[in-house]
Amino acid sequence: MKQQILETIRQNDTIIIHRHVRPDPDAYGSQCGLAEILKTSYPNKSIYVVGETEPSLEFLYKMDIVADDIYNEALVIVCDTANQARVSDQRYKTGKSIIKIDHHPNDDKYGDLLWVDTEASATSEMIYELFLAGKEEDLVLSKKAAELLYAGIVGDTGRFLFPSTTEKTFQYASALISEGIQPTSLYDELYKTKRNVAQLSGYVLQNFTLTSYGSAHMNITKEMLQQYDVTPSEASQLVSILGNIDGVRAWAFFVEESSQIRVRLRSKDIVINQLAKKYNGGGHPLASGASVYSWEEVENVLKDLDLLCQQN
């Protein structure tokens, strides 16, 4: 499949790369890391990256503005996006062909070429593998591309702490560092916390709920977001802090937005992606997302999550 993808890339002069909405470091890293590899390797091709901007990740890369007609003859590559509904900028469907590269469960099998590896720690790890598959022929890895892929791997492995981290992950990370990137500077930017977000994290740690079965949760209402002057995206970044609490096995973070309540589900040892699917979502076995539309539905999610902890 990697060779088929590389050959398709070689055959196309215009390539537009997408990723998912509300991007995280792996979405940016895989999308923009691939773009940098292709720009360096094929300077005569037109390579674009599109999607909504995430202010906290703008230091990594800037998105392009692409006119509708450019899609007519374009190869579209979608990175790190399991479901079509989550692709940022739905014009991806208007390209002449689509390639899907992802490491989430392949429940939505879209695209003309699909490369899905659920064993990969990050889609950025897969993009580095794609580079390895083509480097003997024509692919070139720039320092910027290495930085982007490293950021993606760091982000999706929780700085190499998550169970998805493998020996291969460390090998690739080492190879990327050897390209001259500065991991410490990258960490400083990725994990820099605004004062108001830090204050909200303190509130979360003082007010989360933990049941006797080990399920925990925190509700972040629109009023709380306004009180701390925090965006829903910034609030969602705090989801991991509950995982450090003794006695917590699985937890949910509910962040109220204008028309829905975003659900961030995490677990140390209990598979929770089937629960996410029940509530309009999906994801990895131990890290998933969902959406509900009332606080009454939130109560249903909590009952199901606590039952999972009780049964496991």
Contacts in CASP RR format, 6 or more apart in sequence:
PFRMAT RR
TARGET T0000
AUTHOR 0000-0000-0000
METHOD contacts of the structure
MODEL  1
MKQQILETIRQNDTIIIHRHVRPDPDAYGSQCGLAEILKTSYPNKSIYVV
GETEPSLEFLYKMDIVADDIYNEALVIVCDTANQARVSDQRYKTGKSIIK
IDHHPNDDKYGDLLWVDTEASATSEMIYELFLAGKEEDLVLSKKAAELLY
AGIVGDTGRFLFPSTTEKTFQYASALISEGIQPTSLYDELYKTKRNVAQL
SGYVLQNFTLTSYGSAHMNITKEMLQQYDVTPSEASQLVSILGNIDGVRA
WAFFVEESSQIRVRLRSKDIVINQLAKKYNGGGHPLASGASVYSWEEVEN
VLKDLDLLCQQN
1 113 0 8 1.000
1 114 0 8 1.000
1 115 0 8 1.000
2 115 0 8 1.000
2 129 0 8 1.000
2 130 0 8 1.000
2 133 0 8 1.000
2 134 0 8 1.000
3 133 0 8 1.000
4 113 0 8 1.000
5 99 0 8 1.000
5 101 0 8 1.000
5 113 0 8 1.000
5 115 0 8 1.000
5 130 0 8 1.000
6 130 0 8 1.000
6 133 0 8 1.000
6 134 0 8 1.000
6 137 0 8 1.000
6 139 0 8 1.000
8 75 0 8 1.000
8 97 0 8 1.000
8 99 0 8 1.000
8 113 0 8 1.000
9 15 0 8 1.000
9 38 0 8 1.000
9 42 0 8 1.000
9 75 0 8 1.000
9 77 0 8 1.000
10 42 0 8 1.000
10 138 0 8 1.000
12 45 0 8 1.000
12 74 0 8 1.000
12 75 0 8 1.000
13 44 0 8 1.000
13 45 0 8 1.000
13 46 0 8 1.000
13 73 0 8 1.000
14 45 0 8 1.000
14 46 0 8 1.000
14 48 0 8 1.000
14 70 0 8 1.000
14 73 0 8 1.000
14 74 0 8 1.000
14 75 0 8 1.000
15 38 0 8 1.000
15 45 0 8 1.000
15 46 0 8 1.000
15 47 0 8 1.000
15 48 0 8 1.000
15 74 0 8 1.000
15 75 0 8 1.000
15 76 0 8 1.000
15 77 0 8 1.000
16 48 0 8 1.000
16 49 0 8 1.000
16 50 0 8 1.000
16 66 0 8 1.000
16 70 0 8 1.000
16 71 0 8 1.000
16 74 0 8 1.000
16 75 0 8 1.000
16 76 0 8 1.000
16 77 0 8 1.000
16 92 0 8 1.000
16 95 0 8 1.000
17 31 0 8 1.000
17 32 0 8 1.000
17 34 0 8 1.000
17 35 0 8 1.000
17 47 0 8 1.000
17 48 0 8 1.000
17 49 0 8 1.000
17 50 0 8 1.000
17 76 0 8 1.000
17 77 0 8 1.000
17 78 0 8 1.000
17 79 0 8 1.000
18 31 0 8 1.000
18 50 0 8 1.000
18 51 0 8 1.000
18 76 0 8 1.000
18 77 0 8 1.000
18 78 0 8 1.000
18 79 0 8 1.000
18 81 0 8 1.000
18 87 0 8 1.000
18 88 0 8 1.000
18 89 0 8 1.000
18 92 0 8 1.000
19 27 0 8 1.000
19 28 0 8 1.000
19 30 0 8 1.000
19 31 0 8 1.000
19 51 0 8 1.000
19 78 0 8 1.000
19 79 0 8 1.000
19 80 0 8 1.000
19 81 0 8 1.000
19 87 0 8 1.000
19 88 0 8 1.000
20 27 0 8 1.000
20 80 0 8 1.000
20 81 0 8 1.000
20 82 0 8 1.000
20 86 0 8 1.000
20 87 0 8 1.000
20 88 0 8 1.000
21 52 0 8 1.000
21 86 0 8 1.000
21 87 0 8 1.000
21 88 0 8 1.000
22 54 0 8 1.000
22 233 0 8 1.000
22 236 0 8 1.000
23 31 0 8 1.000
23 51 0 8 1.000
23 52 0 8 1.000
23 54 0 8 1.000
23 57 0 8 1.000
23 88 0 8 1.000
24 57 0 8 1.000
24 155 0 8 1.000
24 156 0 8 1.000
25 57 0 8 1.000
25 60 0 8 1.000
25 151 0 8 1.000
25 152 0 8 1.000
25 154 0 8 1.000
25 155 0 8 1.000
25 156 0 8 1.000
25 190 0 8 1.000
26 80 0 8 1.000
26 122 0 8 1.000
26 123 0 8 1.000
26 124 0 8 1.000
26 152 0 8 1.000
26 153 0 8 1.000
26 155 0 8 1.000
26 156 0 8 1.000
27 79 0 8 1.000
27 80 0 8 1.000
27 81 0 8 1.000
27 123 0 8 1.000
28 54 0 8 1.000
28 57 0 8 1.000
28 60 0 8 1.000
28 61 0 8 1.000
28 148 0 8 1.000
28 151 0 8 1.000
28 152 0 8 1.000
29 60 0 8 1.000
29 61 0 8 1.000
29 124 0 8 1.000
29 127 0 8 1.000
29 148 0 8 1.000
29 149 0 8 1.000
29 151 0 8 1.000
29 152 0 8 1.000
30 79 0 8 1.000
30 80 0 8 1.000
30 101 0 8 1.000
30 122 0 8 1.000
30 123 0 8 1.000
30 124 0 8 1.000
30 126 0 8 1.000
30 127 0 8 1.000
30 149 0 8 1.000
30 152 0 8 1.000
31 49 0 8 1.000
31 79 0 8 1.000
31 80 0 8 1.000
32 49 0 8 1.000
32 60 0 8 1.000
32 61 0 8 1.000
32 148 0 8 1.000
33 61 0 8 1.000
33 124 0 8 1.000
33 127 0 8 1.000
33 144 0 8 1.000
33 145 0 8 1.000
33 148 0 8 1.000
33 149 0 8 1.000
34 77 0 8 1.000
34 79 0 8 1.000
34 101 0 8 1.000
34 127 0 8 1.000
34 130 0 8 1.000
34 145 0 8 1.000
35 47 0 8 1.000
35 48 0 8 1.000
35 49 0 8 1.000
35 61 0 8 1.000
36 142 0 8 1.000
36 144 0 8 1.000
36 145 0 8 1.000
36 148 0 8 1.000
37 127 0 8 1.000
37 130 0 8 1.000
37 131 0 8 1.000
37 139 0 8 1.000
37 140 0 8 1.000
37 141 0 8 1.000
37 142 0 8 1.000
37 145 0 8 1.000
38 45 0 8 1.000
38 47 0 8 1.000
39 45 0 8 1.000
39 47 0 8 1.000
40 140 0 8 1.000
40 141 0 8 1.000
40 142 0 8 1.000
40 145 0 8 1.000
41 138 0 8 1.000
41 139 0 8 1.000
41 140 0 8 1.000
42 138 0 8 1.000
46 70 0 8 1.000
48 64 0 8 1.000
48 66 0 8 1.000
48 70 0 8 1.000
49 61 0 8 1.000
49 63 0 8 1.000
49 64 0 8 1.000
50 63 0 8 1.000
50 64 0 8 1.000
50 66 0 8 1.000
50 88 0 8 1.000
50 89 0 8 1.000
50 91 0 8 1.000
51 63 0 8 1.000
51 88 0 8 1.000
51 89 0 8 1.000
52 63 0 8 1.000
52 88 0 8 1.000
52 89 0 8 1.000
53 63 0 8 1.000
54 233 0 8 1.000
56 233 0 8 1.000
56 234 0 8 1.000
56 237 0 8 1.000
59 189 0 8 1.000
60 147 0 8 1.000
60 148 0 8 1.000
60 151 0 8 1.000
60 189 0 8 1.000
61 148 0 8 1.000
66 91 0 8 1.000
68 91 0 8 1.000
68 94 0 8 1.000
71 91 0 8 1.000
71 94 0 8 1.000
71 95 0 8 1.000
72 94 0 8 1.000
72 95 0 8 1.000
72 96 0 8 1.000
73 96 0 8 1.000
74 95 0 8 1.000
74 96 0 8 1.000
75 95 0 8 1.000
75 96 0 8 1.000
75 97 0 8 1.000
75 99 0 8 1.000
76 92 0 8 1.000
76 95 0 8 1.000
76 97 0 8 1.000
76 98 0 8 1.000
76 99 0 8 1.000
77 98 0 8 1.000
77 99 0 8 1.000
77 101 0 8 1.000
78 87 0 8 1.000
78 92 0 8 1.000
78 98 0 8 1.000
78 99 0 8 1.000
78 100 0 8 1.000
78 101 0 8 1.000
78 102 0 8 1.000
78 110 0 8 1.000
78 111 0 8 1.000
79 101 0 8 1.000
79 102 0 8 1.000
79 123 0 8 1.000
79 127 0 8 1.000
80 101 0 8 1.000
80 102 0 8 1.000
80 103 0 8 1.000
80 104 0 8 1.000
80 122 0 8 1.000
80 123 0 8 1.000
81 87 0 8 1.000
81 88 0 8 1.000
81 100 0 8 1.000
81 102 0 8 1.000
81 104 0 8 1.000
82 102 0 8 1.000
82 104 0 8 1.000
82 105 0 8 1.000
82 106 0 8 1.000
82 107 0 8 1.000
82 108 0 8 1.000
82 282 0 8 1.000
82 283 0 8 1.000
83 107 0 8 1.000
83 108 0 8 1.000
83 281 0 8 1.000
83 282 0 8 1.000
84 93 0 8 1.000
84 108 0 8 1.000
84 110 0 8 1.000
92 98 0 8 1.000
97 111 0 8 1.000
97 112 0 8 1.000
97 113 0 8 1.000
98 110 0 8 1.000
98 111 0 8 1.000
98 112 0 8 1.000
98 113 0 8 1.000
99 111 0 8 1.000
99 112 0 8 1.000
99 113 0 8 1.000
99 114 0 8 1.000
99 115 0 8 1.000
100 110 0 8 1.000
100 111 0 8 1.000
100 113 0 8 1.000
100 114 0 8 1.000
100 115 0 8 1.000
100 116 0 8 1.000
101 115 0 8 1.000
101 116 0 8 1.000
101 123 0 8 1.000
101 126 0 8 1.000
101 127 0 8 1.000
101 130 0 8 1.000
102 115 0 8 1.000
102 116 0 8 1.000
102 123 0 8 1.000
102 126 0 8 1.000
103 116 0 8 1.000
103 117 0 8 1.000
103 118 0 8 1.000
103 119 0 8 1.000
103 120 0 8 1.000
103 121 0 8 1.000
103 122 0 8 1.000
103 123 0 8 1.000
103 125 0 8 1.000
103 126 0 8 1.000
104 116 0 8 1.000
104 118 0 8 1.000
104 282 0 8 1.000
104 283 0 8 1.000
104 284 0 8 1.000
105 118 0 8 1.000
105 273 0 8 1.000
105 282 0 8 1.000
105 283 0 8 1.000
105 284 0 8 1.000
106 114 0 8 1.000
106 116 0 8 1.000
106 118 0 8 1.000
107 277 0 8 1.000
107 282 0 8 1.000
115 126 0 8 1.000
117 126 0 8 1.000
119 166 0 8 1.000
120 126 0 8 1.000
120 129 0 8 1.000
120 164 0 8 1.000
121 153 0 8 1.000
121 156 0 8 1.000
121 157 0 8 1.000
121 162 0 8 1.000
121 164 0 8 1.000
121 165 0 8 1.000
121 166 0 8 1.000
121 169 0 8 1.000
122 152 0 8 1.000
122 153 0 8 1.000
122 155 0 8 1.000
122 156 0 8 1.000
122 157 0 8 1.000
122 164 0 8 1.000
122 169 0 8 1.000
123 152 0 8 1.000
123 156 0 8 1.000
124 148 0 8 1.000
124 149 0 8 1.000
124 150 0 8 1.000
124 151 0 8 1.000
124 152 0 8 1.000
124 153 0 8 1.000
124 156 0 8 1.000
125 149 0 8 1.000
125 153 0 8 1.000
125 168 0 8 1.000
125 169 0 8 1.000
125 172 0 8 1.000
127 149 0 8 1.000
128 149 0 8 1.000
128 172 0 8 1.000
128 175 0 8 1.000
128 176 0 8 1.000
129 172 0 8 1.000
130 139 0 8 1.000
131 139 0 8 1.000
131 141 0 8 1.000
131 145 0 8 1.000
133 139 0 8 1.000
135 141 0 8 1.000
141 179 0 8 1.000
142 179 0 8 1.000
143 179 0 8 1.000
143 180 0 8 1.000
143 181 0 8 1.000
146 176 0 8 1.000
146 177 0 8 1.000
146 179 0 8 1.000
146 180 0 8 1.000
146 181 0 8 1.000
147 176 0 8 1.000
147 179 0 8 1.000
147 181 0 8 1.000
147 186 0 8 1.000
149 172 0 8 1.000
149 176 0 8 1.000
150 173 0 8 1.000
150 176 0 8 1.000
150 177 0 8 1.000
150 181 0 8 1.000
150 183 0 8 1.000
150 186 0 8 1.000
151 186 0 8 1.000
151 190 0 8 1.000
153 169 0 8 1.000
153 172 0 8 1.000
153 173 0 8 1.000
153 176 0 8 1.000
154 160 0 8 1.000
154 173 0 8 1.000
154 183 0 8 1.000
154 186 0 8 1.000
154 187 0 8 1.000
154 190 0 8 1.000
155 190 0 8 1.000
156 162 0 8 1.000
156 164 0 8 1.000
157 164 0 8 1.000
157 165 0 8 1.000
157 169 0 8 1.000
158 240 0 8 1.000
159 187 0 8 1.000
160 169 0 8 1.000
160 170 0 8 1.000
160 173 0 8 1.000
162 286 0 8 1.000
162 287 0 8 1.000
163 286 0 8 1.000
164 284 0 8 1.000
177 183 0 8 1.000
193 201 0 8 1.000
194 234 0 8 1.000
196 228 0 8 1.000
196 229 0 8 1.000
196 230 0 8 1.000
197 228 0 8 1.000
197 230 0 8 1.000
197 234 0 8 1.000
197 235 0 8 1.000
197 237 0 8 1.000
197 238 0 8 1.000
199 228 0 8 1.000
200 220 0 8 1.000
200 224 0 8 1.000
200 228 0 8 1.000
200 230 0 8 1.000
200 235 0 8 1.000
200 238 0 8 1.000
201 238 0 8 1.000
201 241 0 8 1.000
203 224 0 8 1.000
203 228 0 8 1.000
204 218 0 8 1.000
204 220 0 8 1.000
204 238 0 8 1.000
204 241 0 8 1.000
204 242 0 8 1.000
205 241 0 8 1.000
207 218 0 8 1.000
208 216 0 8 1.000
208 217 0 8 1.000
208 218 0 8 1.000
208 242 0 8 1.000
208 245 0 8 1.000
208 251 0 8 1.000
209 216 0 8 1.000
209 217 0 8 1.000
209 218 0 8 1.000
210 216 0 8 1.000
210 245 0 8 1.000
210 247 0 8 1.000
210 248 0 8 1.000
211 306 0 8 1.000
211 309 0 8 1.000
213 249 0 8 1.000
213 306 0 8 1.000
213 309 0 8 1.000
213 310 0 8 1.000
214 247 0 8 1.000
214 248 0 8 1.000
214 249 0 8 1.000
214 250 0 8 1.000
214 306 0 8 1.000
214 309 0 8 1.000
215 248 0 8 1.000
215 249 0 8 1.000
215 250 0 8 1.000
215 251 0 8 1.000
215 252 0 8 1.000
215 302 0 8 1.000
215 305 0 8 1.000
215 306 0 8 1.000
215 308 0 8 1.000
215 309 0 8 1.000
216 242 0 8 1.000
216 243 0 8 1.000
216 245 0 8 1.000
216 248 0 8 1.000
216 250 0 8 1.000
216 251 0 8 1.000
216 252 0 8 1.000
217 251 0 8 1.000
217 252 0 8 1.000
217 253 0 8 1.000
217 254 0 8 1.000
217 302 0 8 1.000
217 305 0 8 1.000
218 242 0 8 1.000
218 251 0 8 1.000
218 252 0 8 1.000
218 253 0 8 1.000
218 254 0 8 1.000
219 254 0 8 1.000
219 256 0 8 1.000
219 295 0 8 1.000
219 298 0 8 1.000
220 232 0 8 1.000
220 235 0 8 1.000
220 253 0 8 1.000
220 254 0 8 1.000
220 255 0 8 1.000
220 256 0 8 1.000
221 256 0 8 1.000
222 256 0 8 1.000
222 257 0 8 1.000
222 258 0 8 1.000
224 230 0 8 1.000
225 231 0 8 1.000
225 232 0 8 1.000
225 235 0 8 1.000
225 255 0 8 1.000
225 256 0 8 1.000
232 255 0 8 1.000
232 256 0 8 1.000
232 257 0 8 1.000
232 262 0 8 1.000
235 253 0 8 1.000
235 255 0 8 1.000
236 253 0 8 1.000
236 255 0 8 1.000
236 262 0 8 1.000
236 264 0 8 1.000
238 253 0 8 1.000
239 251 0 8 1.000
239 253 0 8 1.000
239 264 0 8 1.000
239 266 0 8 1.000
240 266 0 8 1.000
242 248 0 8 1.000
242 251 0 8 1.000
242 253 0 8 1.000
242 266 0 8 1.000
243 251 0 8 1.000
243 266 0 8 1.000
243 268 0 8 1.000
248 268 0 8 1.000
249 267 0 8 1.000
249 268 0 8 1.000
249 269 0 8 1.000
249 270 0 8 1.000
249 309 0 8 1.000
250 265 0 8 1.000
250 266 0 8 1.000
250 267 0 8 1.000
250 268 0 8 1.000
250 270 0 8 1.000
250 272 0 8 1.000
250 305 0 8 1.000
250 308 0 8 1.000
250 309 0 8 1.000
251 265 0 8 1.000
251 266 0 8 1.000
251 267 0 8 1.000
251 305 0 8 1.000
252 263 0 8 1.000
252 264 0 8 1.000
252 265 0 8 1.000
252 266 0 8 1.000
252 301 0 8 1.000
252 302 0 8 1.000
252 305 0 8 1.000
253 263 0 8 1.000
253 264 0 8 1.000
253 266 0 8 1.000
254 261 0 8 1.000
254 262 0 8 1.000
254 263 0 8 1.000
254 264 0 8 1.000
254 292 0 8 1.000
254 298 0 8 1.000
254 301 0 8 1.000
255 261 0 8 1.000
255 262 0 8 1.000
255 264 0 8 1.000
256 262 0 8 1.000
259 293 0 8 1.000
260 291 0 8 1.000
260 292 0 8 1.000
260 293 0 8 1.000
261 291 0 8 1.000
261 292 0 8 1.000
261 293 0 8 1.000
261 294 0 8 1.000
261 295 0 8 1.000
261 297 0 8 1.000
261 298 0 8 1.000
262 289 0 8 1.000
262 290 0 8 1.000
262 291 0 8 1.000
263 276 0 8 1.000
263 279 0 8 1.000
263 289 0 8 1.000
263 290 0 8 1.000
263 291 0 8 1.000
263 292 0 8 1.000
263 298 0 8 1.000
263 301 0 8 1.000
264 289 0 8 1.000
265 272 0 8 1.000
265 273 0 8 1.000
265 275 0 8 1.000
265 276 0 8 1.000
265 287 0 8 1.000
265 288 0 8 1.000
265 289 0 8 1.000
265 290 0 8 1.000
265 305 0 8 1.000
266 272 0 8 1.000
266 286 0 8 1.000
266 287 0 8 1.000
267 285 0 8 1.000
267 286 0 8 1.000
267 287 0 8 1.000
268 286 0 8 1.000
269 286 0 8 1.000
269 312 0 8 1.000
270 286 0 8 1.000
270 308 0 8 1.000
270 309 0 8 1.000
270 312 0 8 1.000
271 285 0 8 1.000
271 286 0 8 1.000
272 285 0 8 1.000
272 286 0 8 1.000
272 288 0 8 1.000
272 305 0 8 1.000
272 308 0 8 1.000
273 282 0 8 1.000
273 283 0 8 1.000
273 284 0 8 1.000
273 285 0 8 1.000
273 288 0 8 1.000
275 288 0 8 1.000
275 290 0 8 1.000
275 301 0 8 1.000
275 304 0 8 1.000
275 305 0 8 1.000
275 308 0 8 1.000
276 282 0 8 1.000
276 283 0 8 1.000
276 288 0 8 1.000
276 289 0 8 1.000
276 290 0 8 1.000
277 290 0 8 1.000
278 290 0 8 1.000
278 304 0 8 1.000
279 290 0 8 1.000
279 291 0 8 1.000
279 292 0 8 1.000
279 297 0 8 1.000
279 301 0 8 1.000
280 290 0 8 1.000
280 291 0 8 1.000
280 292 0 8 1.000
281 288 0 8 1.000
281 289 0 8 1.000
281 290 0 8 1.000
281 291 0 8 1.000
282 288 0 8 1.000
282 289 0 8 1.000
282 290 0 8 1.000
283 289 0 8 1.000
290 301 0 8 1.000
292 298 0 8 1.000
292 300 0 8 1.000
292 301 0 8 1.000
END
